[in-house]
Amino acid sequence: MMRREARDSLSVALVLSFVCLGRPAASAQTVNWPSEGAPRPLPARAVNFPPYQIQTLPNGLQVVVVLHHEQPAVSMRLLVRAGSSLDPKGKLGVAHLTASLLDQGTTTKSAGQLNDAIDFIGGTLDAGAGIDLSFVNAVVMKDSFEIGLRMLSDVARHPAFAPAEIDRQRQQLLSNLQVSFEDPAFIADAVFDRLVFGFHPYGMPETGAPDTIAAITRDDLVAFHDKYFAPNNAILAIVGDVSAEEALAAAKNVFADWERRDIPVDKFIDPSDPTRRVILINKPDAVQTEVRVGHIGIPRNHRDYMAVNLAIRILGGEGSNRLHQVLRTKRGLTYGAQAHMGTLKESGDFRAETNTRSEATGEVLRLIVDEFWRLQRERVSGRELADAQAYLTGSFPLTIETPDAIAMQVLNVIFYGLPVEQLQNFRDRVNAVTVDDVQSVARTYLKPDRLSIVLVGDVSAFASQLQAIGFGSFETIDLDNLELTSVDFKRRKTADGRAGGERLRPERGAGVPDAAAALGWPAGGKRGEAAPPSESEREPSAKDARGGAPAQQEGWGPASMKKSWAGGAGGGSPALRLASYRQPAAPQAPAITTQEGASAKALLERVIAAKGGLATLRAIKTITAVTSAAMTSPDGRIEARTTTYLEYPNHVRVETTLPEVTTVQVYDGERAWIRDPRGVHDVPERLVRDLQASLKRDTVTLLLAAESGAVRPRLMPDVKDDDGHLHHALEFSGPGLDPVVLYVAPDTDLISKQAYVAGAPGQPVVEEAFSDYRNVDGVRVAYAATVRRGGQPILERHVTDIKINAAIDPGLFKRP
């Protein structure tokens, strides 16, 4: 659990780049770069899902108890079947605002008292909402189980909706929107969602729009809560070191007086069938194009889910990725491309996405469409299917290692009306899919002739390319004229030529940029309930599983339930954006408002000052650090000792001592080499580039580059840590730099965490959290760090000795 104490990183964290270098923690085996191939996979181990019981209480509350005695902890998750798709007329954002306030005070405890109470028992408590659901989570130690359960009940059933907290959370939502609406990737996703799902609720923004958020009252929040938060509309999962009898008895005791209610059955218009339509959003200042291609998909509980899942993975997912091979490996048109299958309760989508330089837009689009056709027409190879299956079955055990993860798994299958037994036979169901099955579902569900296409960028730089590749018919919309609720995506005009209709653009000075208003959404109508356009006017759509099952992995639990301090309930998580980031083929400079730029600069200056000051950082020439590290590998915990020699700007040497082997790894600014018991070997160029990227992520280098203007800091939405405290976020990007997000503790202005994607595109986000700050020659140094990759812990590092500006023998960087 993260504390609010000051934390940050210093260059000593570069050891991670050598020890991990964009992959899971190294094992004790000596690795011979570059001649030694990947080791053969170990035989698959049996995956035994823990025993469980399901019982429905008299008031309708469904209780699931899963026994997991590996840790003395208990995870409790209450899921309510009401998300942003049920936002009332004219009040988009009600579900998210309601959820964000659940843990901000109840009728018996203030927000501060709640935080103190959960901290006192060493637990965590949070709440959030997705498209299909809302949730409250609590994790406590075993001896505090019933106390934690009562707190969860109090938060879910008796929120205070205090006016001061409403105003604070409302402003947080608006701030998140302000940042997100300047992001071309966000714009592309918003238009794509609306294009694919049409006027179905899934096509509308789940966190609301500026005008609708401003219109929400306390009565709206109370009404939404009273309407949907009822025991017969909820599922409670209790997972951990308790007996079934103890857990069920506590659930009955705590929730027995929760009265059931009549839950309205909300009906929506159906998403329309796929229809080919190409939308170009003109953002003249863009130097790259965001590309989205896809169409409507299938819901989570579809009978062909597994086969379709594997088909889309072969197109562009983990394990196999045709799009990446064609666009990146063979042609070098982008730094990565992906395909996802988003699945929600009522529908889903298939989506390919990437970004590229403007002049390559047409070629990239044509190649993506060709790959949709190839997947439909040609049989996949047995190797492609085996690789996709191996990724799914290999990663699944990681999702049932902790009580919290198991709870998400169980709630996921129950929420979507699936049998819990699916978790027990997951590997068998994955491996049962054949090449014939993949071909069958590809031919049945993929519609390459009816793809929805969204391109966001400088239209003048790529529109002329579309005719030659077969997409001569398209619609162009200036970003300032964009309106998602209009059939033609354009803002309506009055007789005098001004923008008319519902006021979607905030007044000047309201603190929300014009781009937010351009993406303004309906001031009326429950999503999908207002009078829809005629059948011929509806557009298809496909979006990722925001609030539903994640697109990448069956059984990982509703994505919106995974609110951690990678992102708060307010949306716009920087770390989640990194998870799907592809470095552009040409650096992009997204438009930043004057106010936003000034805010980012002010925060940067405070961070530099807290670190030790600009003059002090500029004076750092060398760092020598000794650290002890513990790495997590498939074979268990591995202890290591490292000595790092760093000479700015680009010389680094890391000596690593493992239980049975010692290695030396060196980069001299041009090439890298490694010495191990087999001798001295040059590092392949690909890994040299990864190492160069790690040097650019060094905190001192990053801060000085931002201060000089070499890279640009961008203010991102604030996020909550596990204690519910907000942290500021700065994203750094620039030529040759993959985005890096630094999280800043507001009470100290010190960096509390760093997030980035290391290695090949499509890899999970790496997060380094820092603690135990000490002053070393005027520089604040984090003596402790924990590293997680894709949410899984891989390394702990503790500094035992560090020297700044000590002389380093130049011979240490010379190859023997």
C-alpha atoms as one frame of an Amber mdcrd trajectory, in Angstrom:
protein
   0.000   0.000   0.000   1.479   3.300  -1.065   2.003   5.961   1.610   2.027
   9.717   1.135   5.642   9.946   2.193   8.060  11.528  -0.249   9.296   9.233
  -2.965  11.239   9.587  -6.182  13.794   7.825  -8.307  17.379   8.571  -9.072
  19.606   7.204 -11.745  20.431   4.115  -9.727  17.162   2.686 -10.992  18.958
   2.198 -14.302  19.958  -1.194 -12.983  16.427  -2.247 -13.817  17.094  -1.622
 -17.474  19.934  -4.130 -17.423  18.466  -6.683 -15.082  14.956  -6.560 -16.573
  15.440  -4.706 -19.896  11.825  -4.737 -20.895  11.052  -8.300 -19.872  10.132
 -10.159 -16.669  12.872 -10.372 -14.068  15.834 -12.477 -15.066  16.333 -15.920
 -13.685  19.586 -17.203 -12.288  20.441 -18.807 -15.627  23.296 -17.112 -17.467
  22.018 -15.478 -20.638  24.331 -15.328 -23.639  23.295 -12.265 -25.607  22.777
 -12.369 -28.544  23.461 -15.877 -29.819  21.419 -17.823 -27.316  17.803 -18.325
 -28.309  14.797 -18.202 -26.039  14.646 -21.144 -23.627  12.093 -23.837 -24.270
   8.931 -23.317 -22.222   8.455 -25.486 -19.199   5.598 -27.984 -19.242   2.301
 -26.389 -18.287   1.444 -26.806 -14.644  -2.006 -27.673 -13.437  -4.067 -24.643
 -12.451  -6.380 -25.382  -9.568  -9.022 -22.778  -8.879  -9.732 -22.519  -5.140
 -12.939 -24.031  -3.710 -15.927 -21.726  -3.567 -19.570 -21.467  -2.480 -22.393
 -19.332  -3.858 -25.472 -18.402  -1.846 -28.268 -15.886  -2.368 -29.534 -14.113
   0.750 -33.289 -13.612   1.319 -33.018  -9.989   0.190 -31.569 -11.092  -3.155
 -27.883 -10.335  -2.528 -25.776 -12.949  -4.286 -22.754 -13.882  -2.155 -19.743
 -15.749  -3.521 -17.115 -17.057  -1.113 -13.782 -18.313  -2.414 -11.370 -19.964
   0.016  -7.769 -18.828  -0.439  -5.491 -19.409   2.527  -2.164 -18.501   0.921
  -2.173 -15.034   2.490  -3.730 -13.772   5.754  -5.884 -11.300   3.851  -9.469
 -10.995   2.668 -10.710  -9.162  -0.422 -14.334  -7.985  -0.558 -15.904  -6.646
  -3.742 -19.466  -5.464  -4.101 -20.632  -5.083  -7.676 -23.835  -3.237  -8.570
 -25.449  -3.715 -11.980 -25.589  -0.017 -12.835 -22.988   1.953 -14.742 -22.787
   4.924 -17.029 -25.119   3.299 -19.566 -27.913   4.098 -17.098 -27.105   7.787
 -16.704 -30.445   9.662 -16.553 -31.751  12.112 -19.100 -29.512  15.143 -19.525
 -27.089  13.988 -16.834 -24.264  12.076 -18.486 -21.661  11.413 -15.793 -24.052
  10.661 -12.933 -22.872   7.076 -12.495 -19.209   8.081 -12.365 -19.781  11.021
 -10.073 -21.924   8.860  -7.791 -19.269   6.163  -7.604 -16.443   8.618  -7.010
 -18.295   9.938  -3.952 -19.094   6.613  -2.285 -15.782   6.469  -0.416 -15.703
  10.218   0.257 -17.896  10.163   3.342 -20.994   8.400   4.626 -23.876   9.473
   6.854 -21.840   8.288   9.849 -18.232   9.076   8.863 -16.550  11.921   7.020
 -14.053  11.273   4.240 -11.201  11.868   6.670 -12.674   9.510   9.243 -13.098
   6.809   6.597  -9.465   7.154   5.547  -8.305   7.014   9.154 -10.454   3.961
   9.871  -9.207   1.942   6.908  -5.612   3.012   7.567  -5.917   1.921  11.196
  -6.626  -1.680  10.168  -4.041  -1.618   7.364  -6.594  -1.988   4.587  -7.650
  -0.304   1.361 -11.060   0.963   0.291 -12.152   2.409  -3.037 -15.097   2.722
  -5.403 -15.723   3.404  -9.065 -17.965   2.880 -12.063 -17.768   1.542 -15.580
 -20.245   1.341 -18.414 -22.208  -1.651 -17.133 -21.504  -1.564 -13.419 -20.468
   0.265 -10.256 -18.347  -1.247  -7.510 -16.894  -0.901  -4.019 -13.708  -2.741
  -3.070 -12.064  -3.387   0.276  -8.992  -5.441   1.169  -8.113  -6.065   4.837
  -6.124  -8.450   6.963  -7.905 -11.539   8.189  -8.361 -10.314  11.761 -10.190
  -7.205  10.487 -12.527  -9.039   8.117 -15.864  -8.123   9.686 -14.752  -4.536
  10.368 -13.828  -4.175   6.710 -17.097  -5.730   5.581 -19.075  -3.254   7.666
 -17.103  -0.375   6.195 -17.805  -1.629   2.679 -21.495  -1.885   3.518 -21.562
   1.616   4.974 -19.851   3.102   1.912 -22.123   1.320  -0.549 -25.393   1.884
   1.290 -25.063   5.216   3.107 -23.046   7.729   1.067 -23.311  11.273   2.377
 -22.954  13.078  -0.965 -21.610  16.060   0.956 -21.838  19.266  -1.133 -18.159
  20.086  -0.640 -17.128  16.631  -1.815 -19.500  16.867  -4.795 -17.869  20.112
  -5.881 -14.396  18.662  -5.460 -15.144  15.509  -7.446 -17.011  17.496 -10.113
 -13.952  19.688 -10.614 -11.782  16.588 -10.799 -13.948  15.184 -13.588 -13.811
  18.471 -15.484 -10.035  18.667 -15.074  -9.656  15.153 -16.431 -11.812  16.035
 -19.420  -9.823  19.203 -20.029  -6.640  17.189 -20.403  -8.161  14.256 -22.303
  -9.846  16.398 -24.942  -6.505  17.647 -26.204  -5.310  14.089 -26.834  -5.733
  12.894 -30.471  -5.905   9.286 -29.290  -8.798  10.140 -26.958 -10.591  11.969
 -29.775 -10.113   9.005 -32.114 -11.519   6.594 -29.544 -14.508   8.828 -28.754
 -15.456   9.221 -32.406 -14.871   5.528 -33.086 -17.113   4.519 -30.178 -19.887
   6.744 -31.427 -19.408   5.619 -35.018 -19.572   1.923 -34.209 -22.236   1.852
 -31.494 -24.294   4.685 -32.937 -26.776   6.088 -30.422 -26.633   3.047 -28.167
 -25.363   3.974 -24.654 -22.055   2.289 -25.387 -21.399   4.957 -27.996 -21.583
   7.808 -25.500 -18.902   9.121 -23.100 -19.038   7.276 -19.805 -17.631  10.097
 -17.696 -19.986  12.722 -19.129 -19.454  16.049 -20.860 -18.722  19.494 -19.388
 -22.309  20.759 -19.621 -23.887  17.575 -18.303 -21.436  17.285 -15.410 -22.133
  20.891 -14.473 -25.882  20.181 -14.508 -25.724  17.260 -12.054 -27.235  18.015
  -8.643 -27.065  16.229  -5.322 -30.659  15.079  -5.877 -29.550  13.374  -9.108
 -26.885  11.441  -7.253 -29.241  10.405  -4.466 -31.881   9.332  -6.986 -29.404
   7.212  -8.988 -28.133   5.569  -5.823 -31.625   4.872  -4.475 -32.753   3.474
  -7.812 -30.005   0.966  -8.474 -28.055   0.260  -5.278 -30.118  -2.602  -3.887
 -29.194  -6.104  -2.706 -31.164  -7.804  -5.473 -29.120  -5.816  -8.001 -25.717
  -6.642  -6.524 -23.107  -9.371  -6.166 -20.732  -9.669  -3.222 -17.483 -11.620
  -3.534 -15.504 -12.527  -0.418 -12.150 -14.116  -1.168  -9.349 -14.938   1.195
  -8.290 -16.524   4.436 -11.754 -17.204   5.857 -14.012 -20.229   5.993 -17.196
 -20.372   3.952 -19.270 -20.541   7.112 -17.558 -17.502   8.632 -17.896 -15.431
   5.456 -21.547 -16.285   4.817 -22.464 -15.651   8.442 -20.774 -12.237   8.349
 -22.496 -11.333   5.060 -25.885 -12.221   6.516 -25.178 -10.294   9.671 -24.010
  -7.143   7.872 -26.395  -7.055   4.900 -29.562  -8.696   6.263 -31.269  -5.333
   6.844 -30.547  -4.066   3.325 -34.005  -3.915   1.787 -34.603  -5.194  -1.711
 -36.231  -2.899  -4.291 -37.943  -3.175  -7.620 -35.229  -2.530 -10.185 -36.433
  -0.967 -13.441 -35.638  -2.784 -16.663 -33.949  -0.257 -18.919 -34.208  -0.830
 -22.633 -31.903   0.643 -25.236 -31.913   0.859 -28.967 -29.862  -1.878 -30.603
 -26.483  -1.028 -32.062 -26.807  -0.937 -35.819 -25.214  -3.468 -38.133 -21.751
  -2.707 -39.512 -21.804  -0.168 -42.317 -18.730   1.151 -44.078 -18.081   4.774
 -43.114 -14.879   6.812 -43.030 -14.575   9.865 -40.748 -11.602  12.222 -40.907
 -11.154  14.573 -37.935  -9.015  17.517 -38.951  -6.452  18.583 -36.353  -4.129
  20.808 -38.391  -1.341  20.971 -35.815  -0.885  17.183 -35.757   2.178  15.604
 -37.366   0.881  12.079 -37.091  -2.424  10.323 -37.662  -4.363   8.282 -35.122
  -5.947   5.324 -36.916  -8.952   3.287 -35.738 -10.472   0.511 -37.862 -13.170
  -1.982 -36.884 -16.853  -2.665 -36.382 -19.464  -4.035 -33.987 -18.515  -7.264
 -32.223 -20.014  -9.746 -29.779 -21.050  -9.532 -26.107 -19.035 -11.198 -23.372
 -21.369 -14.152 -22.916 -21.381 -15.126 -26.597 -20.975 -18.833 -27.317 -18.069
 -18.193 -29.723 -16.215 -15.838 -27.401 -13.084 -17.961 -27.010 -12.568 -18.673
 -30.690 -13.175 -15.033 -31.630 -10.828 -13.915 -28.855  -8.030 -16.025 -30.274
  -8.747 -14.851 -33.821  -8.415 -11.205 -32.838  -5.239 -11.980 -30.883  -3.721
 -13.442 -34.016  -4.688 -10.269 -35.858  -3.066  -7.963 -33.328  -2.824  -9.222
 -29.761  -0.357 -10.767 -27.352   1.148 -14.073 -28.406   0.611 -13.388 -32.112
   0.346 -10.011 -33.834   0.092  -9.853 -37.600  -0.488  -6.112 -37.608   2.720
  -5.450 -35.718   4.709  -7.753 -37.996   3.401  -6.093 -41.152   3.392  -2.454
 -40.055   6.434  -2.334 -37.774   8.731  -5.266 -38.426   8.476  -5.433 -42.219
   7.736  -1.839 -43.220   8.708   0.379 -40.302   5.559   2.494 -40.612   4.801
   2.676 -36.900   6.247   1.701 -33.567   3.412  -0.702 -32.937  -0.103  -1.760
 -33.890  -2.713  -3.695 -31.981  -6.130  -5.259 -32.336  -8.596  -5.701 -29.494
 -11.887  -7.398 -28.895 -13.907  -5.277 -26.500 -16.765  -7.122 -24.829 -19.534
  -5.671 -22.707 -22.843  -6.989 -21.446 -24.960  -6.181 -24.497 -22.447  -5.899
 -27.282 -18.796  -5.455 -28.135 -16.396  -4.456 -30.855 -13.400  -5.462 -32.945
 -10.851  -2.667 -33.227  -7.427  -2.258 -34.815  -5.444   0.796 -33.822  -2.120
   2.456 -34.416  -0.608   5.831 -35.225   1.800   6.853 -37.948   3.319   9.872
 -39.635   0.890  11.789 -41.839   2.488  10.850 -45.141   2.160   7.122 -44.371
  -1.530   7.248 -43.364  -2.927   5.816 -46.585  -0.469   2.947 -46.734  -1.076
   2.028 -43.081  -4.853   2.076 -43.532  -4.686  -0.121 -46.611  -2.464  -2.668
 -44.861  -4.749  -2.844 -41.816  -7.805  -3.445 -43.975  -5.904  -6.088 -45.946
  -5.139  -7.926 -42.712  -8.833  -7.989 -41.804  -9.485  -9.563 -45.214  -6.617
 -12.048 -44.840  -7.857 -13.218 -41.447 -11.307 -13.803 -42.894 -10.211 -15.519
 -46.118  -7.136 -17.528 -45.139  -6.580 -20.172 -42.503  -4.276 -19.118 -39.704
  -1.206 -21.246 -39.152  -0.993 -23.760 -36.367   1.986 -21.861 -34.950   0.031
 -18.588 -34.785  -2.834 -20.258 -32.948  -0.465 -22.096 -30.608   1.331 -18.853
 -29.717  -1.939 -17.085 -28.930  -3.146 -20.027 -26.872   0.155 -20.214 -25.003
  -0.107 -16.567 -24.004  -3.649 -16.964 -22.700  -3.000 -20.151 -20.754   0.385
 -18.980 -19.524  -0.844 -15.654 -18.196  -4.056 -16.950 -16.635  -2.461 -18.345
 -13.435  -1.100 -14.876 -12.682  -4.693 -13.633 -12.413  -5.623 -15.950  -9.557
  -2.605 -15.476  -7.304  -4.134 -13.043  -4.806  -7.538 -12.747  -3.134  -8.157
  -9.461  -4.916  -7.449 -10.966  -8.338  -9.599 -14.011  -7.635 -12.485 -11.795
  -6.574 -12.348  -9.979  -9.900 -12.311 -13.253 -11.787 -15.346 -14.599  -9.975
 -17.371 -11.406 -10.267 -16.512 -11.204 -13.932 -18.044 -14.534 -14.874 -21.068
 -14.145 -12.583 -21.795 -10.611 -13.789 -21.923 -11.798 -17.386 -24.092 -14.791
 -16.530 -21.359 -17.371 -17.015 -20.708 -20.424 -14.838 -17.863 -20.143 -12.361
 -16.709 -23.525 -13.627 -15.295 -21.674 -16.632 -12.426 -20.578 -14.425 -11.605
 -24.157 -13.519 -11.495 -25.397 -17.099 -10.036 -22.238 -18.652  -6.954 -23.932
 -20.085  -9.004 -26.747 -21.605 -11.381 -24.285 -23.261  -8.512 -22.274 -24.729
  -6.692 -25.305 -26.065  -9.884 -26.805 -27.474 -10.065 -24.098 -30.146  -8.813
 -25.362 -33.515  -7.595 -23.675 -36.677 -10.939 -24.581 -38.241 -12.754 -22.848
 -35.390 -10.755 -19.667 -35.927 -11.462 -19.700 -39.648 -15.157 -20.289 -39.016
 -15.610 -17.383 -36.599 -13.479 -15.073 -38.750 -15.736 -15.740 -41.716 -18.855
 -15.375 -39.587 -18.132 -12.253 -37.574 -15.547 -10.206 -39.460 -16.943  -7.807
 -42.057 -13.952  -6.259 -43.861 -16.240  -4.679 -46.448 -18.135  -2.815 -43.718
 -15.406  -1.351 -41.560 -15.812   1.837 -39.581 -12.702   3.986 -39.974 -11.591
   7.048 -37.986  -8.488   9.066 -38.861  -7.468  11.978 -36.632  -4.687  14.264
 -37.814  -3.787  16.900 -40.368  -6.287  15.964 -43.064  -4.570  18.143 -45.665
  -1.503  15.930 -45.347  -3.178  12.583 -46.024  -6.658  12.998 -47.563  -5.265
  12.831 -51.102  -3.870   9.367 -50.355  -7.250   7.766 -49.678  -8.630   7.714
 -53.225  -5.751   5.579 -54.473  -6.270   2.920 -51.804 -10.017   2.568 -52.345
 -11.372   5.006 -49.759 -12.309   7.966 -51.914 -15.613   8.447 -50.101 -15.101
  10.016 -46.682 -16.386  12.777 -44.410 -14.102  15.505 -43.078 -14.914  17.319
 -39.845 -12.870  20.077 -38.252 -12.212  19.367 -34.605 -13.851  22.639 -33.549
 -16.998  21.615 -35.424 -17.234  18.093 -34.037 -20.396  17.009 -32.209 -20.864
  13.366 -31.300 -24.647  13.557 -30.910 -25.228  14.705 -34.477 -25.933  12.177
 -37.210 -23.266  13.752 -39.421 -20.931  14.469 -36.460 -21.144  18.195 -37.146
 -22.461  20.973 -34.952 -25.779  22.330 -36.128 -26.063  25.939 -37.351 -28.786
  28.513 -36.688 -30.209  30.838 -39.309 -27.541  33.450 -38.565 -24.773  30.897
 -39.074 -23.863  30.376 -35.435 -23.597  27.012 -33.736 -27.049  26.121 -32.573
 -29.009  23.359 -30.902 -28.202  22.273 -27.395 -25.391  24.286 -25.843 -22.537
  21.808 -25.929 -19.648  24.277 -25.771 -18.798  25.670 -22.295 -18.679  29.411
 -21.928 -15.275  31.035 -22.329 -13.424  31.070 -19.053 -15.192  27.958 -17.799
 -11.866  26.182 -17.558 -12.588  23.616 -20.300 -10.903  24.069 -23.694 -12.832
  24.397 -26.936 -11.900  20.866 -27.946 -13.945  19.612 -25.013 -16.968  21.473
 -26.253 -16.392  20.194 -29.746 -16.752  16.732 -28.262 -19.852  17.895 -26.382
 -22.529  15.287 -25.803 -26.290  15.326 -25.393 -27.935  17.578 -22.887 -30.954
  15.295 -22.971 -31.974  11.700 -23.291 -30.948   8.634 -21.384 -28.285   7.201
 -23.557 -30.017   5.300 -26.280 -33.433   6.296 -24.950 -33.935   9.683 -26.589
 -35.588   9.710 -29.989 -32.913   8.098 -32.147 -32.236   8.869 -35.796 -33.937
   6.789 -38.414 -32.567   3.335 -39.119 -30.755   4.605 -42.186 -29.010   7.285
 -40.134 -27.496   5.019 -37.505 -23.819   4.260 -37.592 -22.032   1.128 -36.421
 -19.480   1.219 -33.628 -17.099  -0.857 -31.574 -15.364   0.167 -28.384 -13.072
  -1.429 -25.898 -14.437  -2.927 -22.734 -14.402   0.133 -20.498 -16.230  -1.071
 -17.438 -16.674  -4.549 -18.890 -14.408  -7.497 -19.465 -11.003  -6.360 -20.630
 -10.327  -6.927 -24.278  -7.034  -8.677 -23.769  -7.847 -11.494 -21.371 -10.933
 -13.489 -20.651 -11.763 -13.717 -16.995  -9.705 -10.776 -15.772 -12.727  -9.113
 -14.247 -14.557  -5.977 -15.296 -11.877  -3.495 -16.219 -13.531  -0.672 -14.353
 -13.237  -2.670 -11.131  -9.474  -2.489 -11.402  -9.297   1.065 -10.140  -5.927
   1.313  -8.494  -3.651   4.233  -8.232  -2.868   3.768 -11.878  -6.040   5.798
 -12.284  -8.962   7.122 -10.275 -12.662   6.890 -10.787 -12.595  10.159 -12.617
 -11.154   8.545 -15.753  -8.252   9.486 -17.928  -5.625   7.253 -16.315  -2.162
   8.114 -17.691  -0.878   4.603 -16.962  -3.746   3.009 -18.829  -3.032   5.251
 -21.799   0.557   4.047 -21.728  -0.620   0.435 -21.755  -1.743   0.771 -25.358
   0.740   3.418 -26.458   2.572   3.136 -29.740   5.487   5.493 -30.288   4.685
   7.522 -33.408   6.811   7.160 -36.479   7.307  10.914 -36.254   7.167  12.875
 -32.982   3.867  14.553 -32.316   3.325  17.850 -30.571  -0.295  17.818 -29.402
  -1.842  21.192 -28.820  -1.568  22.398 -25.245  -3.465  25.386 -23.979  -1.540
  28.292 -22.468  -3.054  27.581 -19.078  -2.245  23.882 -19.307   1.333  24.575
 -20.393   1.828  27.016 -17.529   0.458  24.488 -15.035   2.774  21.758 -16.337
   5.776  24.085 -16.155   4.912  25.174 -12.625   4.660  21.576 -11.447   7.926
  20.714 -13.201   9.674  23.564 -11.418   8.357  22.385  -8.048   9.528  18.826
  -8.732  13.010  20.036  -9.687  13.171  22.174  -6.549  12.073  19.275  -4.344
  14.643  17.024  -5.975  17.424  19.376  -4.974  17.190  22.366  -7.265  18.148
  23.069 -10.850  21.753  24.013 -10.105  22.295  20.906  -7.998  20.892  18.583
 -10.666  22.943  20.221 -13.399  26.058  19.713 -11.294  25.611  15.918 -11.146
  28.280  14.327 -13.348  28.583  10.814 -11.962  26.729   8.440  -9.677  28.095
   5.275  -8.089  25.531   3.156  -6.261  25.452  -0.227  -4.572  22.045  -1.864
  -4.272  20.511  -5.088  -3.070  17.671  -6.412  -5.178  15.159  -9.219  -5.016
  13.727 -10.371  -8.335  10.618 -12.452  -8.876  10.983 -15.237 -11.424   8.948
 -18.345 -12.328  11.371 -20.309 -10.150  10.899 -18.095  -7.139  12.670 -15.176
  -5.509  16.222 -14.386  -6.641  18.535 -12.203  -4.578  21.056  -9.997  -6.358
  23.651  -7.370  -5.532  24.451  -4.655  -8.044  27.016  -1.914  -8.376  26.110
   0.787 -10.870  28.521   3.325 -12.349  26.772   6.136 -14.230  28.629   8.911
 -16.014  26.291  11.439 -17.573  25.029  11.680 -20.169  25.343   8.157 -21.583
  27.960   5.900 -19.960  26.747   3.205 -17.597  28.179   0.008 -16.137  26.220
  -2.462 -13.990  27.911  -5.319 -12.134  25.332  -7.862 -11.007  26.046 -10.743
  -8.629  23.431 -13.503  -8.596  23.566 -16.647  -6.455  25.630 -18.608  -8.982
  26.858 -16.115 -11.542  28.247 -12.610 -11.901  27.696 -10.473 -14.975  29.007
  -7.112 -16.123  26.964  -5.030 -18.534  28.280  -1.811 -20.077  27.090   0.888
 -22.453  29.668   3.423 -23.618  27.368   5.787 -25.469  27.591   3.929 -28.764
  27.579   0.205 -28.176  26.840  -2.192 -25.331  28.486  -5.406 -24.269  28.084
  -8.036 -21.568  30.618 -10.223 -19.773  29.487 -13.474 -18.216  31.069 -16.898
 -17.577  30.901 -17.615 -21.323  32.950 -14.596 -22.262  32.337 -11.124 -23.653
  29.508 -10.529 -26.120  28.169  -7.492 -27.932  24.554  -6.597 -27.235  22.300
  -6.648 -30.339  21.322  -3.289 -31.800  17.697  -3.818 -30.791  18.649  -4.118
 -27.137  21.021  -1.171 -27.439  18.028   0.950 -28.453  16.140  -0.307 -25.416
  19.071   0.654 -23.222  19.267   4.113 -24.774  15.568   4.526 -24.016  16.167
   3.589 -20.375  18.872   6.252 -20.085  16.444   8.859 -21.387  13.979   7.801
 -18.673  16.537   8.513 -15.939  14.878  11.003 -13.624  17.699  13.546 -13.587
  18.062  13.397 -17.365  14.314  13.668 -17.840  13.853  16.665 -15.559  16.771
  18.573 -17.068  15.616  17.796 -20.610  12.147  19.084 -19.792  13.512  22.213
 -18.188  15.621  22.949 -21.271  12.739  22.303 -23.674  14.294  19.194 -25.240
  11.251  17.195 -24.142   7.839  18.480 -23.219   5.988  17.886 -19.963   2.232
  17.597 -20.201  -0.156  17.775 -17.270  -2.241  14.616 -16.989  -5.289  13.868
 -14.795  -4.584  13.437 -11.099  -4.749   9.852  -9.842  -5.493   8.224  -6.513
  -3.092   5.958  -4.698  -4.226   2.932  -2.714  -4.910   5.179   0.286  -7.273
   7.363  -1.706  -4.866  10.303  -1.880  -4.489  12.219  -5.129  -1.183  12.431
  -6.960  -0.336  14.818  -9.766   0.856  13.326 -13.055   3.206  14.685 -15.704
   3.698  12.952 -19.040   7.038  13.560 -20.776   7.422  13.048 -24.507   9.631
  14.262 -27.300  11.829  13.181 -30.197  13.123   9.690 -29.554  11.426   9.438
 -26.164   8.581   7.039 -25.536   6.103   8.647 -23.133   7.018   8.509 -19.454
   4.572   9.465 -16.716   5.896  10.784 -13.414   3.498  10.817 -10.465   4.071
  13.560  -7.904   3.040  13.567  -4.241   1.216  16.901  -3.778   2.365  17.379
  -0.196   6.097  17.093  -1.023   6.368  17.681  -4.795   8.568  14.580  -4.941
   8.098  11.848  -7.522   6.173   8.938  -6.070   6.090   6.690  -9.117   7.252
   6.395 -12.720   5.318   4.552 -15.434   6.419   3.639 -18.945   6.353   0.891
 -21.567   9.705  -0.854 -22.031  10.834  -3.088 -24.849   8.729  -4.041 -27.856
   5.422  -2.242 -28.509   2.417  -3.815 -26.878   4.325  -4.751 -23.735   2.701
  -4.156 -20.335   3.230  -0.942 -18.422   6.194  -0.924 -16.033   5.615   1.002
 -12.804   8.393   1.906 -10.361   7.232   3.179  -6.971   9.742   5.000  -4.769
  10.129   5.473  -1.011  12.600   5.969   1.848  13.970   9.349   0.762  17.319
  10.522   2.026  19.450  13.551   1.346  22.689  12.777  -0.474  24.843  15.832
  -1.117  21.774  18.011  -1.522  19.921  15.554  -3.780  16.839  13.686  -2.573
  17.426  10.008  -3.340  14.870   7.202  -3.053  16.619   4.406  -1.201  13.820
   1.920  -1.892  11.870   1.039  -5.028   9.370  -1.596  -6.049   8.772  -2.486
  -9.674   5.633  -3.947 -11.200   5.201  -5.037 -14.786   1.662  -5.434 -16.044
   0.519  -5.163 -12.426   2.722  -8.055 -11.287   5.653  -7.446  -8.887   9.015
  -8.248 -10.473  11.674  -6.492  -8.412  12.452  -4.775  -5.117  15.536  -2.591
  -4.853  17.256  -1.025  -1.833  20.262   1.294  -1.980  23.001   0.356   0.461
  25.561   2.951  -0.616  25.598   5.859  -3.056  28.121   8.493  -4.047  27.485
  11.528  -6.234  30.282  13.023  -8.361  32.866  10.519  -7.193  35.595   9.905
  -9.779  34.984   6.874 -12.019  37.812   5.078 -13.799  37.243   5.556 -17.582
  38.519   2.029 -18.094  35.349   0.643 -16.567  33.504   1.595 -19.762  36.028
   0.064 -22.177  35.341  -3.294 -23.781  37.980  -5.941 -22.903
